[in-house]
Every structure is written in structure tokens, then in C-alpha cells.
Amino acid sequence: MMPPIEHYGFNSNALERYQDQLFEAIAKAPNDERYRLIEERLWDEVRTIERRRNDNLAAVIAGRNGGSE
């Protein structure tokens, strides 16, 4: 099992290896399973991006309020 993408942070080499493993696994899956895996992965990425955006917005708001939320 592959570790979650957050484990790698922004290390591009590790992230690239992770994505290669993901795409290799998808390529070996049957067609309907491929679609499900791709869709699931895309939604995971969307949720990760939303989480990071919300964390960044919370930090900006906290900074504007003098460190208190």
C-alpha cells in the first residue's frame, strides 16, 4: 500500500515516484475499475487542495486578527 500523498510533502522526486506507482496500478486494472480508481484519486486530490486552502485562509485570518481567531 502506498502512503498518502501528504507524507511526501513537496519533495518532487518522491511525489513523482508515488504518481508513477499510482498510474501503473491504474493501467493494470480493468476498464471500469480504472475509472473508479482515477475518479477516487481525483476527489482525494480535490479534498487535499481544499484542506490546504482552508488552512492557509485560517492562517491569514488569524494573522489579521493579531494572532487570535
C-alpha positions in Angstrom: 0.0 0.0 0.0 1.3 3.5 -0.9 1.5 6.1 1.8 -0.8 9.1 1.5 0.5 12.0 -0.7 0.8 14.3 2.4 3.6 12.0 3.6 5.9 13.3 0.8 5.1 17.0 1.2 6.6 18.9 -1.7 9.5 16.5 -2.5 9.0 16.4 -6.3 11.1 13.2 -6.8 9.2 11.3 -4.2 5.9 12.7 -5.4 6.8 11.7 -9.0 7.6 8.1 -7.9 4.3 8.0 -6.0 2.3 9.1 -9.1 4.2 6.6 -11.3 3.1 3.8 -8.9 -0.4 5.1 -8.9 -0.6 5.2 -12.7 1.0 1.8 -13.1 -1.6 0.3 -10.7 -4.4 2.0 -12.7 -3.1 0.8 -16.0 -3.2 -2.8 -14.8 -6.8 -2.6 -13.6 -9.9 -3.5 -15.7 -11.6 -0.5 -17.5 -14.4 0.0 -15.1 -12.0 -0.3 -12.2 -9.6 2.2 -13.8 -12.4 4.8 -14.0 -13.2 4.2 -10.3 -9.6 4.5 -9.2 -9.0 7.6 -11.3 -12.2 9.3 -10.0 -11.3 8.3 -6.4 -7.8 9.7 -6.8 -9.0 13.0 -8.3 -11.5 13.5 -5.5 -8.8 12.8 -2.9 -6.6 15.5 -4.6 -9.5 17.9 -4.6 -10.1 17.3 -0.8 -6.4 17.8 -0.1 -6.2 21.0 -2.0 -9.4 22.3 -0.3 -7.9 21.4 3.1 -4.7 23.2 2.4 -6.6 26.2 1.1 -8.7 26.3 4.2 -5.6 26.0 6.4 -4.0 28.9 4.6 -7.1 31.1 4.8 -7.3 30.4 8.6 -3.7 31.4 9.0 -4.3 34.6 7.1 -7.4 35.4 9.1 -5.5 34.7 12.4 -2.7 36.9 11.3 -5.1 39.8 10.5 -6.7 39.4 13.9 -3.4 39.7 15.7 -2.9 36.0 16.2 -6.3 35.3 17.7 -9.1 33.6 15.7 
